[in-house]
Amino acid sequence: MSEKLLVRRAAVLGAGVMGAQIAAHLVNAGVDTVLFDLPAKDGDPNGIVAKAIANLGKLSPAPLATKALAERIVPANYETGLEHLRGCDLVIEAIAERMDWKQDLYRKIAPFVPATAVLASNTSGLGINALADVLPEELRHRFCGVHFFNPPRYMHLAELIPARGTDPAVLEGLETFLTTTLGKGVVYAKDTPNFIGNRIGVFSILSVIHHTHAFGLGFDEVDGLTGPLLGRPKSATYRTSDVVGLDTMAHVIKTMADTLPDDPWHRYFQSPDWLQALIAKGALGQKTGAGIFRKVGKDIVVLDLAAQDYRPADRGAAPEVVEILKTKDPAEKFRLLRESAHPQARFLWACFRDLFHYSAFHLKDIAETARDVDLAIRWGYGWSLGPFETWQAAGWKQVAQWIADDILAGAAMSSAPLPDWVFDGRDGVHGTEGSYSPAKDAKLPRSSLPVYRRQRFPDPLLGERFPQGETVFENDGVRLWTDGDDIGVVGFKTKMHTVSDAVLDGMQEAIGIAERRFKGLVLWQPKEPFSAGADLAGALGALQAGKLTEFEAMVANFQATSQRIKYSLAPVVAAVRGLALGGGCEFQMHSARTVAHLESYIGLVEAGVGLLPAGGGLKEIAVRASDAAGANGDVFAELKKTFETVAMAKVSTSAVEAKELGLLRAGDRVAFHAQELLYIAKQEALALHETGYRPPMPARRIRVAGDVGIATFRMLLVNMLEGRFISAYDDEIATRIATVLCGGDVDRGAMVDEDWLLKLERKHFVELAQQEKTQARIGHMLKTGKPLRN
């Protein structure tokens, strides 16, 4: 067994966009990190790095899980700070993409890098072996490429590129660290230009550019075709190029042209004239405010090559092509695309054909298996299916024949033949036994590295099925299952995992079963979100039909379910990722422990729809404030920390921030890999059981802030109302929230119990729900997905 990589301290060389954000993600994960750059010409020698660290707080999406983490990054420079390297276990170089600069830096740092540290280059395409050549012998076996995708906090892909002499144990240690500590999906790439993700991804963009021109389509038209309709991000092709930066795009294309002279598609590796013209004008995309697209007032305009000017971006996918793309059967869909005379359909077939052709031709050179290519494109470019999965789903043999026919007819971008293995009678490259490797001429299974045993449901490739566990109980709202490990797992079956009557009843049933049969219960959803909260549509329907008693009973049942979670004899652990809003947030607040994926967006958002939290959320905040204040402390001071979070319907931008907002507890865990969440939550539940878990004693003496607390919150609200930060109705809702949090109209310091607070929650919730303005807010949210400020 290889020794694990112990990373107490890391260094990142280069405080540019990428380097600074890699450093940010390392501190997100609790890794003590030093960030290096050149010494400043005057003033503080670490000035360049200090400026880069300060800038992290201004970037969107935010690289830091919370702005306070910026202070944890240690600034250093290459003249006076190299001693810092002696204490580092991992050094990641992320300076500009120039071989000579990187090699010079390696020569400079080599004497300071400890004998056990790993050195990795975050190059996006330079030769790893060429970089390794300048390193001293003893460092070479601990050097490799590790290519993070931008932005590093959010993009799942990290490509690992071994050099000729890299020790396999070093790679396994780094792979494990990247997976669990940084939450990455690791793909091994061979040392070829642009590795896997950008080699295939950028080719795909180049083929789209080529065919856009060939079929006479507009840039907005192509984005309408190559986004969500194909299971790809909303920014599609040209909008993505604007976001990445047209200068960056041109640089990557030039790298391909310079480093791949023998590629049969080489003549397409050049920036088109219009791209060069935009760059010459300084229209580099989003960062300069104009590129292929531009915002004029509230309108978006797009470059029109024929008119040599911008026009309104109002073209999209043609209805008949949308119909083809909605076809459920992939084989039928591809047949219709290929046979259609519509230029948009012909364009799509041509793009797919050339992408499949290119991927198959180069598979053997760039990757070990087809799995590596598909996962790299999914994780690095956000596609729902990789190129080989798409081809296999559409009917391998038939599509292969069509590609071969087009090559023969001179219709494909290159006349290079498809490799022989494509035609060996196979039906695809992925199967239950693994994914195809041209070098080994066999299907290879997934990695057996111990870290992957923590992923009960890894990201499945086409045709992969993972056992779903034994169903213990199921109703219309929930499914309770087990793997036979003494832990029950319960998930919701509703859309967006909203909380309906069936979910409430199912949860109570599941907890009863867990108490009798299991050591613990994990609340986990196979897909995001964790839960978007109460079923608003059902609630609004009951209200508008005048079924008030039914509505009140539902609220009481919601509270009863939260209390059942809290007082369950079997510890309930909530495994949260994605949105946990309203009732979803309240369920995790009542669990014995929460394990939240870093990308968890948690909030009590009821105020946004004219309501207040009434699933026990406000009661729980009051209980926590009383506990934190102790016998003699200031309960109001504790409440004040969370009041604004609830009254302003704030949602955390990360699990770390959810702790700051008072929505997660100090002892709750943050996990970095979404596929490890279930494993960690189960371990937490087992640990709680093994240490003799008992639920908390019923909270019968909760000290509240009372009438004085309410009056103090009112003063804050009056200022906000007068400053027009909130509407009069927002003020009413916030006052009711303050009333419940402070325990109602009782003396300051009075003692109440949970039932008292739950009744208050219910009373104010039901009163608000009957108001016209609240019903308008709920209706607006259901219709538009956006809050109404009335």
VEXGUMAR-894569 format. One line per field, with one value per residue (C-alpha): residue number from 1; residue in three letters; x, y, z. Coordinates in steps of 0.5 Angstrom, whole numbers. Layout:
<nodes>
k: NUM;...
r: ALA;...
xx: X;...
yy: Y;...
zz: Z;...
</nodes>
This chain:
<nodes>
k: 1;2;3;4;5;6;7;8;9;10;11;12;13;14;15;16;17;18;19;20;21;22;23;24;25;26;27;28;29;30;31;32;33;34;35;36;37;38;39;40;41;42;43;44;45;46;47;48;49;50;51;52;53;54;55;56;57;58;59;60;61;62;63;64;65;66;67;68;69;70;71;72;73;74;75;76;77;78;79;80;81;82;83;84;85;86;87;88;89;90;91;92;93;94;95;96;97;98;99;100;101;102;103;104;105;106;107;108;109;110;111;112;113;114;115;116;117;118;119;120;121;122;123;124;125;126;127;128;129;130;131;132;133;134;135;136;137;138;139;140;141;142;143;144;145;146;147;148;149;150;151;152;153;154;155;156;157;158;159;160;161;162;163;164;165;166;167;168;169;170;171;172;173;174;175;176;177;178;179;180;181;182;183;184;185;186;187;188;189;190;191;192;193;194;195;196;197;198;199;200;201;202;203;204;205;206;207;208;209;210;211;212;213;214;215;216;217;218;219;220;221;222;223;224;225;226;227;228;229;230;231;232;233;234;235;236;237;238;239;240;241;242;243;244;245;246;247;248;249;250;251;252;253;254;255;256;257;258;259;260;261;262;263;264;265;266;267;268;269;270;271;272;273;274;275;276;277;278;279;280;281;282;283;284;285;286;287;288;289;290;291;292;293;294;295;296;297;298;299;300;301;302;303;304;305;306;307;308;309;310;311;312;313;314;315;316;317;318;319;320;321;322;323;324;325;326;327;328;329;330;331;332;333;334;335;336;337;338;339;340;341;342;343;344;345;346;347;348;349;350;351;352;353;354;355;356;357;358;359;360;361;362;363;364;365;366;367;368;369;370;371;372;373;374;375;376;377;378;379;380;381;382;383;384;385;386;387;388;389;390;391;392;393;394;395;396;397;398;399;400;401;402;403;404;405;406;407;408;409;410;411;412;413;414;415;416;417;418;419;420;421;422;423;424;425;426;427;428;429;430;431;432;433;434;435;436;437;438;439;440;441;442;443;444;445;446;447;448;449;450;451;452;453;454;455;456;457;458;459;460;461;462;463;464;465;466;467;468;469;470;471;472;473;474;475;476;477;478;479;480;481;482;483;484;485;486;487;488;489;490;491;492;493;494;495;496;497;498;499;500;501;502;503;504;505;506;507;508;509;510;511;512;513;514;515;516;517;518;519;520;521;522;523;524;525;526;527;528;529;530;531;532;533;534;535;536;537;538;539;540;541;542;543;544;545;546;547;548;549;550;551;552;553;554;555;556;557;558;559;560;561;562;563;564;565;566;567;568;569;570;571;572;573;574;575;576;577;578;579;580;581;582;583;584;585;586;587;588;589;590;591;592;593;594;595;596;597;598;599;600;601;602;603;604;605;606;607;608;609;610;611;612;613;614;615;616;617;618;619;620;621;622;623;624;625;626;627;628;629;630;631;632;633;634;635;636;637;638;639;640;641;642;643;644;645;646;647;648;649;650;651;652;653;654;655;656;657;658;659;660;661;662;663;664;665;666;667;668;669;670;671;672;673;674;675;676;677;678;679;680;681;682;683;684;685;686;687;688;689;690;691;692;693;694;695;696;697;698;699;700;701;702;703;704;705;706;707;708;709;710;711;712;713;714;715;716;717;718;719;720;721;722;723;724;725;726;727;728;729;730;731;732;733;734;735;736;737;738;739;740;741;742;743;744;745;746;747;748;749;750;751;752;753;754;755;756;757;758;759;760;761;762;763;764;765;766;767;768;769;770;771;772;773;774;775;776;777;778;779;780;781;782;783;784;785;786;787;788;789;790
r: MET;SER;GLU;LYS;LEU;LEU;VAL;ARG;ARG;ALA;ALA;VAL;LEU;GLY;ALA;GLY;VAL;MET;GLY;ALA;GLN;ILE;ALA;ALA;HIS;LEU;VAL;ASN;ALA;GLY;VAL;ASP;THR;VAL;LEU;PHE;ASP;LEU;PRO;ALA;LYS;ASP;GLY;ASP;PRO;ASN;GLY;ILE;VAL;ALA;LYS;ALA;ILE;ALA;ASN;LEU;GLY;LYS;LEU;SER;PRO;ALA;PRO;LEU;ALA;THR;LYS;ALA;LEU;ALA;GLU;ARG;ILE;VAL;PRO;ALA;ASN;TYR;GLU;THR;GLY;LEU;GLU;HIS;LEU;ARG;GLY;CYS;ASP;LEU;VAL;ILE;GLU;ALA;ILE;ALA;GLU;ARG;MET;ASP;TRP;LYS;GLN;ASP;LEU;TYR;ARG;LYS;ILE;ALA;PRO;PHE;VAL;PRO;ALA;THR;ALA;VAL;LEU;ALA;SER;ASN;THR;SER;GLY;LEU;GLY;ILE;ASN;ALA;LEU;ALA;ASP;VAL;LEU;PRO;GLU;GLU;LEU;ARG;HIS;ARG;PHE;CYS;GLY;VAL;HIS;PHE;PHE;ASN;PRO;PRO;ARG;TYR;MET;HIS;LEU;ALA;GLU;LEU;ILE;PRO;ALA;ARG;GLY;THR;ASP;PRO;ALA;VAL;LEU;GLU;GLY;LEU;GLU;THR;PHE;LEU;THR;THR;THR;LEU;GLY;LYS;GLY;VAL;VAL;TYR;ALA;LYS;ASP;THR;PRO;ASN;PHE;ILE;GLY;ASN;ARG;ILE;GLY;VAL;PHE;SER;ILE;LEU;SER;VAL;ILE;HIS;HIS;THR;HIS;ALA;PHE;GLY;LEU;GLY;PHE;ASP;GLU;VAL;ASP;GLY;LEU;THR;GLY;PRO;LEU;LEU;GLY;ARG;PRO;LYS;SER;ALA;THR;TYR;ARG;THR;SER;ASP;VAL;VAL;GLY;LEU;ASP;THR;MET;ALA;HIS;VAL;ILE;LYS;THR;MET;ALA;ASP;THR;LEU;PRO;ASP;ASP;PRO;TRP;HIS;ARG;TYR;PHE;GLN;SER;PRO;ASP;TRP;LEU;GLN;ALA;LEU;ILE;ALA;LYS;GLY;ALA;LEU;GLY;GLN;LYS;THR;GLY;ALA;GLY;ILE;PHE;ARG;LYS;VAL;GLY;LYS;ASP;ILE;VAL;VAL;LEU;ASP;LEU;ALA;ALA;GLN;ASP;TYR;ARG;PRO;ALA;ASP;ARG;GLY;ALA;ALA;PRO;GLU;VAL;VAL;GLU;ILE;LEU;LYS;THR;LYS;ASP;PRO;ALA;GLU;LYS;PHE;ARG;LEU;LEU;ARG;GLU;SER;ALA;HIS;PRO;GLN;ALA;ARG;PHE;LEU;TRP;ALA;CYS;PHE;ARG;ASP;LEU;PHE;HIS;TYR;SER;ALA;PHE;HIS;LEU;LYS;ASP;ILE;ALA;GLU;THR;ALA;ARG;ASP;VAL;ASP;LEU;ALA;ILE;ARG;TRP;GLY;TYR;GLY;TRP;SER;LEU;GLY;PRO;PHE;GLU;THR;TRP;GLN;ALA;ALA;GLY;TRP;LYS;GLN;VAL;ALA;GLN;TRP;ILE;ALA;ASP;ASP;ILE;LEU;ALA;GLY;ALA;ALA;MET;SER;SER;ALA;PRO;LEU;PRO;ASP;TRP;VAL;PHE;ASP;GLY;ARG;ASP;GLY;VAL;HIS;GLY;THR;GLU;GLY;SER;TYR;SER;PRO;ALA;LYS;ASP;ALA;LYS;LEU;PRO;ARG;SER;SER;LEU;PRO;VAL;TYR;ARG;ARG;GLN;ARG;PHE;PRO;ASP;PRO;LEU;LEU;GLY;GLU;ARG;PHE;PRO;GLN;GLY;GLU;THR;VAL;PHE;GLU;ASN;ASP;GLY;VAL;ARG;LEU;TRP;THR;ASP;GLY;ASP;ASP;ILE;GLY;VAL;VAL;GLY;PHE;LYS;THR;LYS;MET;HIS;THR;VAL;SER;ASP;ALA;VAL;LEU;ASP;GLY;MET;GLN;GLU;ALA;ILE;GLY;ILE;ALA;GLU;ARG;ARG;PHE;LYS;GLY;LEU;VAL;LEU;TRP;GLN;PRO;LYS;GLU;PRO;PHE;SER;ALA;GLY;ALA;ASP;LEU;ALA;GLY;ALA;LEU;GLY;ALA;LEU;GLN;ALA;GLY;LYS;LEU;THR;GLU;PHE;GLU;ALA;MET;VAL;ALA;ASN;PHE;GLN;ALA;THR;SER;GLN;ARG;ILE;LYS;TYR;SER;LEU;ALA;PRO;VAL;VAL;ALA;ALA;VAL;ARG;GLY;LEU;ALA;LEU;GLY;GLY;GLY;CYS;GLU;PHE;GLN;MET;HIS;SER;ALA;ARG;THR;VAL;ALA;HIS;LEU;GLU;SER;TYR;ILE;GLY;LEU;VAL;GLU;ALA;GLY;VAL;GLY;LEU;LEU;PRO;ALA;GLY;GLY;GLY;LEU;LYS;GLU;ILE;ALA;VAL;ARG;ALA;SER;ASP;ALA;ALA;GLY;ALA;ASN;GLY;ASP;VAL;PHE;ALA;GLU;LEU;LYS;LYS;THR;PHE;GLU;THR;VAL;ALA;MET;ALA;LYS;VAL;SER;THR;SER;ALA;VAL;GLU;ALA;LYS;GLU;LEU;GLY;LEU;LEU;ARG;ALA;GLY;ASP;ARG;VAL;ALA;PHE;HIS;ALA;GLN;GLU;LEU;LEU;TYR;ILE;ALA;LYS;GLN;GLU;ALA;LEU;ALA;LEU;HIS;GLU;THR;GLY;TYR;ARG;PRO;PRO;MET;PRO;ALA;ARG;ARG;ILE;ARG;VAL;ALA;GLY;ASP;VAL;GLY;ILE;ALA;THR;PHE;ARG;MET;LEU;LEU;VAL;ASN;MET;LEU;GLU;GLY;ARG;PHE;ILE;SER;ALA;TYR;ASP;ASP;GLU;ILE;ALA;THR;ARG;ILE;ALA;THR;VAL;LEU;CYS;GLY;GLY;ASP;VAL;ASP;ARG;GLY;ALA;MET;VAL;ASP;GLU;ASP;TRP;LEU;LEU;LYS;LEU;GLU;ARG;LYS;HIS;PHE;VAL;GLU;LEU;ALA;GLN;GLN;GLU;LYS;THR;GLN;ALA;ARG;ILE;GLY;HIS;MET;LEU;LYS;THR;GLY;LYS;PRO;LEU;ARG;ASN
xx: 0;3;4;-1;1;1;-1;0;2;2;5;2;7;4;-1;-5;-12;-11;-6;-9;-16;-12;-9;-16;-19;-13;-15;-23;-20;-17;-10;-5;-2;3;2;8;10;15;17;14;19;17;14;12;16;10;5;4;1;-2;-6;-8;-11;-15;-18;-20;-26;-29;-29;-36;-37;-33;-27;-27;-32;-32;-29;-25;-21;-17;-13;-11;-7;1;4;11;16;21;27;26;21;24;25;18;18;22;16;11;9;6;8;4;7;2;6;4;5;12;17;23;20;17;24;28;23;24;32;31;26;29;34;29;24;24;26;19;15;11;12;6;5;-2;0;-6;-2;6;10;11;17;20;19;21;28;31;29;35;34;32;26;24;20;16;14;8;2;-4;-9;-15;-20;-22;-26;-22;-27;-33;-30;-30;-24;-17;-13;-7;-1;5;12;16;20;14;13;6;6;6;1;-4;-2;-4;-10;-13;-11;-15;-21;-23;-19;-21;-27;-24;-26;-19;-17;-11;-8;-2;3;0;-1;-7;-8;-15;-21;-18;-16;-23;-26;-23;-23;-31;-31;-26;-31;-37;-34;-32;-39;-42;-39;-40;-48;-49;-51;-51;-47;-54;-57;-51;-52;-59;-57;-51;-53;-59;-62;-56;-55;-50;-49;-53;-47;-47;-41;-40;-42;-37;-32;-34;-33;-27;-24;-23;-15;-15;-19;-14;-8;-10;-12;-5;-2;-5;-3;4;5;1;4;2;-5;-10;-14;-8;-11;-17;-13;-13;-17;-22;-21;-27;-24;-17;-21;-25;-18;-15;-20;-20;-27;-24;-31;-34;-28;-28;-36;-36;-34;-38;-44;-45;-50;-53;-58;-62;-61;-56;-53;-49;-44;-47;-41;-45;-47;-40;-44;-48;-55;-61;-59;-66;-65;-65;-66;-72;-78;-77;-70;-72;-77;-72;-68;-73;-74;-73;-69;-62;-62;-68;-66;-59;-62;-67;-61;-57;-63;-66;-65;-65;-59;-59;-60;-54;-50;-51;-50;-43;-41;-42;-39;-33;-33;-34;-28;-23;-24;-24;-18;-14;-16;-10;-5;-9;-12;-12;-19;-26;-28;-22;-25;-32;-31;-26;-31;-37;-33;-29;-34;-41;-44;-49;-46;-39;-37;-37;-43;-47;-44;-46;-53;-54;-52;-45;-45;-50;-46;-39;-42;-45;-38;-34;-39;-38;-30;-31;-35;-30;-36;-32;-27;-21;-20;-16;-19;-23;-19;-20;-22;-29;-31;-29;-36;-37;-43;-40;-34;-37;-40;-41;-34;-31;-29;-25;-17;-14;-7;-9;-15;-19;-25;-21;-25;-25;-20;-19;-16;-18;-21;-26;-29;-32;-36;-42;-45;-40;-42;-45;-42;-47;-49;-46;-51;-50;-54;-60;-60;-65;-72;-75;-81;-83;-89;-91;-86;-80;-76;-72;-67;-61;-54;-55;-50;-54;-56;-62;-62;-68;-69;-75;-79;-82;-80;-74;-75;-80;-84;-91;-96;-93;-86;-88;-92;-86;-81;-84;-85;-78;-75;-80;-77;-70;-71;-73;-68;-62;-56;-58;-61;-58;-63;-60;-62;-59;-59;-59;-62;-63;-70;-73;-77;-85;-89;-92;-97;-100;-100;-103;-108;-111;-111;-115;-120;-121;-119;-116;-116;-113;-107;-106;-106;-100;-96;-97;-95;-89;-87;-88;-84;-78;-79;-79;-72;-69;-72;-71;-67;-63;-59;-61;-56;-57;-53;-54;-52;-54;-60;-63;-68;-74;-77;-70;-66;-71;-70;-62;-63;-67;-62;-57;-51;-51;-46;-46;-42;-38;-43;-49;-54;-58;-63;-69;-72;-80;-80;-79;-85;-89;-88;-84;-80;-85;-82;-79;-73;-75;-76;-69;-66;-69;-67;-60;-59;-62;-56;-51;-52;-52;-55;-53;-51;-55;-60;-62;-54;-54;-61;-59;-53;-59;-64;-62;-61;-68;-71;-67;-68;-61;-58;-51;-46;-42;-43;-37;-42;-48;-44;-43;-50;-52;-56;-50;-47;-40;-40;-43;-38;-36;-35;-31;-33;-41;-40;-37;-42;-47;-40;-39;-46;-46;-40;-42;-49;-45;-40;-46;-49;-42;-41;-48;-52;-58;-63;-63;-67;-73;-72;-77;-73;-72;-70;-72;-71;-79;-82;-75;-72;-78;-78;-70;-71;-77;-72;-67;-73;-76;-69;-69;-76;-74;-68;-73;-68;-75;-82;-88;-90;-83;-83;-89;-86;-80;-83;-87;-80;-78;-84;-83;-75;-76;-82;-88;-90;-87;-82;-75;-71;-78;-77;-82;-82;-81;-89;-90;-85;-88;-95;-93;-89;-96;-100;-96;-95;-102;-104;-99;-101;-108;-106;-107;-100;-97;-101;-99;-92;-93;-96;-91;-85;-89;-90;-83;-78;-77;-79;-84;-83;-90
yy: 0;7;12;17;25;29;36;41;46;48;53;56;60;65;70;71;69;62;62;66;62;55;58;61;54;51;55;53;46;48;48;53;56;61;65;67;72;77;82;89;94;99;99;92;87;82;88;84;78;82;86;79;77;83;82;75;78;82;76;73;67;68;64;64;60;66;73;72;66;71;73;66;66;68;73;71;73;70;74;74;69;62;60;59;53;49;47;46;39;41;46;48;52;57;62;64;59;60;54;58;62;56;53;59;59;51;52;58;54;47;48;50;44;39;32;29;35;34;39;40;45;47;48;48;45;45;39;36;32;38;42;36;36;42;39;36;28;27;32;29;23;28;32;32;36;38;42;45;48;55;57;52;52;50;46;39;37;36;33;29;29;24;25;19;19;20;15;12;13;20;20;16;20;27;24;22;29;32;28;28;35;39;35;34;29;27;24;22;25;23;28;31;39;41;34;32;37;43;38;35;41;47;42;42;50;50;45;50;56;52;50;56;60;54;54;61;61;67;67;67;62;57;59;57;50;48;50;46;43;39;38;43;50;56;60;55;56;64;66;62;64;71;69;66;72;72;73;67;63;66;64;57;56;58;53;48;50;51;44;40;41;33;33;32;37;42;47;49;51;58;64;67;74;76;74;77;84;84;82;88;93;91;87;81;79;80;83;89;89;87;81;77;79;86;89;96;98;92;89;84;85;80;81;80;79;80;87;88;91;89;87;85;78;75;69;62;54;53;50;44;43;44;38;34;35;33;26;21;16;18;14;17;24;23;20;26;31;27;27;34;39;45;48;48;41;39;44;40;33;36;38;32;28;32;31;24;23;27;24;17;18;21;17;13;18;23;18;11;10;13;14;19;23;23;25;30;34;33;36;41;43;42;37;32;27;26;25;17;17;21;17;10;12;14;7;6;2;6;13;10;8;15;18;13;15;23;22;18;23;29;32;31;36;31;25;22;15;12;7;0;-1;3;-3;-9;-11;-7;-3;2;4;3;-3;-6;-9;-2;3;1;2;2;1;-5;-7;-8;-5;-3;-2;4;6;1;6;6;13;11;6;13;14;9;13;16;20;14;14;11;4;4;2;2;-2;2;-1;-5;-2;-2;3;7;12;17;22;18;12;9;4;1;-3;-8;-3;-2;5;7;12;16;21;25;23;30;35;39;35;40;38;35;32;25;27;29;23;19;22;20;13;13;15;10;4;7;7;0;-3;2;5;12;15;19;24;24;26;22;29;36;40;37;41;47;47;47;45;52;50;45;50;56;51;50;57;59;54;57;50;54;48;43;49;49;42;42;47;43;37;40;42;35;32;37;35;28;29;32;27;21;16;14;20;23;26;31;30;37;39;44;48;47;53;54;47;44;48;47;39;40;45;39;33;31;33;36;34;39;39;46;48;48;54;54;59;61;64;65;72;72;69;73;68;66;60;55;48;50;54;60;56;53;59;62;55;56;63;61;56;60;66;61;63;70;72;77;73;79;79;72;73;79;75;71;76;79;72;70;77;79;71;71;64;62;62;56;51;55;62;58;57;64;66;61;56;51;49;50;42;41;38;41;36;38;32;31;24;22;26;20;16;21;22;15;15;21;17;11;15;18;11;8;14;12;17;20;26;33;33;37;44;46;53;57;64;69;77;78;85;89;85;86;93;94;90;95;101;97;96;103;106;101;103;110;109;105;99;95;95;96;89;87;91;87;80;82;85;78;74;78;77;69;70;74;69;74;79;77;80;80;74;70;62;59;52;49;48;56;58;53;56;63;61;57;63;68;64;62;70;72;66;69;76;78;81;74;70;75;74;66;66;71;66;60;63;67;64;71;74;80;86;89
zz: 0;-2;4;4;2;8;7;13;9;1;-3;-10;-14;-18;-16;-22;-23;-23;-18;-13;-14;-13;-6;-4;-5;-1;5;4;5;11;8;11;4;2;-4;-8;-14;-16;-11;-12;-15;-9;-2;1;-3;-2;-5;-11;-7;-2;-8;-11;-4;-3;-10;-8;-4;-11;-15;-18;-17;-10;-10;-2;2;6;5;12;9;5;12;12;6;7;2;0;-6;-10;-7;1;2;-1;6;7;2;7;11;5;3;-4;-8;-14;-20;-23;-27;-34;-40;-42;-42;-40;-35;-31;-32;-29;-23;-22;-22;-17;-12;-13;-7;-2;-4;2;0;1;-2;-8;-14;-19;-25;-26;-34;-38;-44;-44;-44;-37;-39;-42;-35;-31;-35;-31;-24;-20;-20;-13;-15;-21;-19;-14;-20;-25;-28;-24;-29;-25;-29;-28;-23;-19;-13;-17;-23;-21;-26;-24;-30;-27;-32;-30;-33;-35;-28;-23;-18;-18;-10;-11;-16;-12;-6;-10;-13;-6;-3;-9;-9;-1;1;-5;-8;-15;-20;-22;-29;-32;-38;-42;-43;-50;-52;-48;-45;-45;-43;-47;-53;-54;-52;-56;-62;-61;-61;-67;-71;-68;-71;-78;-79;-76;-82;-87;-86;-85;-78;-73;-67;-63;-67;-65;-58;-58;-61;-57;-50;-46;-52;-52;-45;-44;-40;-42;-44;-50;-55;-56;-50;-46;-51;-48;-41;-42;-46;-53;-52;-48;-53;-59;-54;-53;-61;-62;-57;-61;-68;-65;-61;-66;-73;-75;-73;-79;-77;-76;-82;-77;-71;-73;-70;-75;-78;-74;-68;-69;-71;-64;-60;-64;-62;-55;-55;-51;-48;-41;-38;-43;-43;-51;-55;-59;-55;-52;-47;-49;-44;-42;-49;-51;-58;-62;-68;-75;-80;-86;-83;-80;-74;-68;-68;-63;-61;-62;-67;-64;-65;-70;-68;-72;-70;-63;-64;-67;-61;-56;-59;-53;-57;-59;-65;-68;-66;-70;-76;-76;-75;-81;-86;-85;-90;-85;-84;-77;-76;-82;-77;-71;-75;-78;-71;-67;-73;-73;-65;-65;-71;-67;-61;-63;-68;-62;-56;-56;-56;-50;-45;-43;-43;-47;-39;-38;-44;-43;-35;-37;-42;-37;-31;-35;-40;-36;-41;-39;-43;-46;-54;-53;-49;-54;-60;-56;-54;-61;-64;-65;-71;-75;-73;-74;-81;-83;-80;-85;-91;-90;-89;-96;-99;-97;-92;-86;-83;-84;-89;-83;-83;-76;-72;-74;-67;-68;-73;-69;-68;-62;-60;-56;-51;-44;-41;-34;-34;-36;-41;-47;-48;-55;-52;-48;-53;-47;-43;-36;-30;-25;-21;-15;-10;-3;-4;-9;-4;0;-7;-6;-12;-17;-23;-27;-34;-40;-38;-31;-26;-18;-13;-10;-4;0;0;7;7;1;0;-5;-1;1;0;6;4;7;5;11;15;20;17;14;9;7;1;-2;-8;-10;-15;-12;-6;-3;3;2;7;4;6;13;14;11;15;21;19;17;24;28;23;25;32;32;27;25;29;25;20;14;10;3;-4;-10;-13;-12;-9;-1;-1;-4;2;3;-2;-4;-9;-5;1;-4;-6;1;3;-4;-3;4;7;13;18;13;12;20;21;15;19;26;22;19;26;29;24;26;33;31;28;34;39;35;39;33;31;25;20;15;9;5;-2;-7;-4;3;3;8;11;8;12;18;18;18;24;28;26;31;26;19;14;8;2;1;-5;0;-1;6;8;12;6;8;9;1;0;5;11;17;18;22;21;28;25;29;36;34;34;40;44;41;43;50;51;48;53;59;66;66;58;54;50;45;43;41;37;34;30;26;26;20;16;17;16;10;7;6;3;5;-1;2;8;11;11;13;20;20;19;24;20;21;28;30;30;24;18;11;6;-1;-5;-7;-8;-1;3;4;6;11;14;15;19;23;25;27;31;35;36;38;43;47;43;47;44;47;53;52;52;58;60;54;57;52;50;51;50;51;45;41;42;40;34;32;33;28;23;23;21;15;13;13;9;4;5;6;4;9;8;9;16;18;17;20;26;27;26;32;36;35;36;43;45;45;49;56;60;58;61;62;61;56;53;46;45;47;41;36;38;37;30;28;30;26;20;19;20;15;10;10;7;0;0;2;-3;-9;-7;-7;-13;-16;-14;-17;-23;-24;-19;-17;-10;-11;-6;-5
</nodes>
